[in-house]
C-alpha cells in the first residue's frame, strides 16, 4: 500500500481494490448523509461499484490525470480525498473529498487537503488548486477558508444533486499570488 503520513493520526493511502468493501459499508450506512452534497452515493449499490471506481481511479493515476486516496484515521478508513482532475497544461488540480459522518469535526478533511496541496505545489509542481463546493455546504466552504483559499465566484446551476439543482462556490489557491 502506497501511503503518505499526514500526522500521527492520519495518513493518505493511494486507492486500492481492498478498500472497496469498506467504502461500500460506509456508503450503505450513510447514503442519506452523503447524498446531501454528493450525487453518486445513491448509485453505489454494491461492492462492485467501488471496484469499478478503484480501477478507473488507478488508470487515471497511471495516466497522470488524477489521484484518489483513502483517508486512514487512527487505522480506520474513513473517507476519500483526491485530485479529481489534474490539468498539466494549466498546472492546476481540482480537489474533492468526502468523509464518514461519524468522523466529522476532527479536522481530518482540513489536514488531508492541506497535505494534497503540499503534494500539488512541491511534488507535482502545480501552480493552482481549486475546490468546488455546494454554495450552501458550509462545512466544506469553511475547510477552504481555513486553508486560505479565495472564493473566486459562485457558478449557478452547476450540478443536479439527486434532482436538486445547486450552485457551486469555487475556491482557488495559487502557489504564488497572481500579479
N, C-alpha and C positions, 0 to 999 in steps of 0.2 A: 504494500500500500504506500503510495506516494503521499507524504504529509508535510505540512508546514506548521510549525508551532506558532501560535499567536501569543499565548502566555501559559502559565502553569495549569489553567483550567480548560483552555480552548485550543483546538487545532483544526486545520482545514485539511481534508483528505480528498484527493482527486477522485471523482466518482468512479465506482466500480460495480460490477454486477451483483456482488454480495450485499450491496446496500438496498437492492430493490425490495426485499421483504420488509425491511424496517420502514422504508418510505411508504409502502402500501399500508402498513399498520398505523402509522401516524395519520395519513390522509383518510383512511377509513374511519378513524375515531373523530377526526377534526374537520371533516369535509365542510360542514356549515361555517365553522370559524374561518377556515382558509378561503372559502368561496366569497367572503366579503370583499376581498381585494384581488383575487386570482381567478382566472377563467377556467383553468384546467382541472381543478380537483373533482368537479362533477363528472369528468370523463375518465378518471383514474379508478377503474372498477376491478383491476386485477394486478397481481404482481407483474404480469407480462407487460402491462402498460409501462411500468417503470423499467423493466429490462429493455424495452424498445427505446425509452428515453436515455438510458445509460449508453446503449450502443450509438445512438445519434450524437450524444454529447461527446463521447470518446472520439468519434470520427471528426467532429468539429474541432476538438482539441488537437488531433493529429494534423489537421489542415490549418491550424493557427487561427481559426475563426471564433473560438470561444474557449472557456474553461469553467467547468462546473465542479464545485467542491461541496462535499458534505461538511457540515459543522459538527464536530465531535466535542461535546461539552462534558467534562468530567467522565470521559469514557463512553458517553451515550450519544448516538446520532440524534440530532435534534432539529435539523433543517438543512437548507441549502443556501449557498451564496455563490454567485457566478459572474463571470464576464459573459453576459448573454450574447453579446457580439463584440468582436474586436475588428476595428476598421484600420488596417495598417496604413493605407494611403493617407488617411486623415489623422493617424496617430491617436486614435480615440477608442475607448471601450465604453459599453453601457453595462452597468452593474444591476443585477437583480437578486432578490433574496426572499426566503420565507422561513418562518420559524414556528415550531410547535407552540401552541398556546400556553402550555404549562411551563415553558421556559422564557416567557416574555418578562421584561422588566429587570433582566440581569446584565444588560449591556452587551449581550452576545452579538447582536447584529452590528452595533457600532464598532466593536472590536474586530469582527470579521471583515467588515467593509474597509476599515482602516488598513488592515493587512493587505487586502486586494489592491487598494490604492497604492500602497508602498510597492507591491509587485509590479503594478502597471507602470509607475513612474521610474523605478530603478531597473528591474529585470527586463521588462518589455520595451522600455524607452518610449512609452506613450506620452502624449502631451496633454490629454484631456480625458476626464471621466465624466460620465453623465448617468443620472438616475431619473427614471420616470416613475412618479408615484401618483396614485389616485389623488385628485385635488382634495378630497375630504379624508384621506388616510393620514390623519395627523401623527400617529406614531412613526410612520415611515418618513414623513416630512421632517419630523424632529431629528431623526437619525441624520438626514442630510445636513440639517442646520448645525448639529453638534460637530459634524466633520468639517465645518467651514465651507460648505458648498453654497453657491449662489443660486437663488431662484432666477432662472433665465426666462421663464414665462409659463403661462397656462395655455395648453392646447385643448380647444373644445372638441367634444365628440370624438375622443381619441380611442375609446375602447368600448366594446359591447361586453359587459361583465355580467354574464348569465341573464341577459335580457334587459339589463340596465345600462344605458349609455352614460359613460362618465368622462370627465375631463382629466387630463394629466398635468401635474405640476412637474416641470422639467428643471432639474438641478444640475449644475455643472461645477467642475473644479478643474482648473488648469494648473499644470506643473509650474509654469511661470505666469505671472499676471499678464493679461492681454494688454498690449500697449496701444 
